Amino acid sequence: MRLGEVKLFVTHLHSDHVNGIVDLWLTGWLPPPCCRRTTPFVMIGPEGTKNMAAHLEEAFMPDIRIRMADEKLPREGVRIDAKDITPGVVYEANGVKVTAFEVDHGDEIRPAYGYRIDYRGRSVVLSGDTRFSQNVIKFATGADLLVHEVSMAKPEVAQTEAAKRILAHHTSPQEAGRVFSTAKPRLAVYAHISAAGGAGPTAPQPAEYIAATRDTYNGPLEFGEDLMTINIGDAVTVERPAKK
């Protein structure tokens, strides 16, 4: 799929989940050899998504006007077709069905969504940012792949106010293990991995997240990383990027 044809599904409007949208949106509009999107950029998300999109277009209008005049790029290719959604089927085309469901990322962060993608009898579920959620279990039960967030802190920092604030909005490895044990996906993968309490020596290592999960789950589990590829077919396999 070319970058110019991507549909974007937003889980919630925290800055760490939307900061990269501008690059994806505007880079996809650039001329060959990159992308050359000629139709609107589709963005689907919770209440507030349309408002954010309108202000992005306003903020970058000087760049848009310059590139239209200088590079002859089509106006339609940089328009944002944004939709505020409610839970349910939010996209269905070419055999792909995307279902949004509400998750619990905290009392002030509503709505926040997870997504289930179905295609030709295969299914992928993305938890979004969430605390332990029965809705994730409901929509991920029997899925081929469940990509789930996780947060953890080392004991020496877990009781700091900063760490407690982070942990209160996310799922611990033990809680995620309960989700996996109940939903029984063919493969569970950790993503959006947050180290409550900081980076460096105070941050838990991948093996520590996995070991903590094993308190409540003994099934297939992978620790996600950038550029990792997951193939879903008769088997669910993982290809990791080559180490330099």
Secondary structure, DSSP 8 states (H G I E B T S, - for coil): --GGG-EEE-S---HHHHTTHHHHHHHTTSTTTT----S-EEEEESTTHHHHHHHHHHHTHHHHHHHHHHS---GGGG-EEEEE--SEEEEEETTEEEEEEEE-S-TTS-SEEEEEEEETTEEEEE--S-SS-HHHHHHHTT-SEEEEEEEE--TTTTTSHHHHHHHTTS--HHHHHHHHHHH--SEEEEEEEEETT-SGGGS--HHHHHHHHTTT--S-EEE--TT-EEEESSSEEEE-----
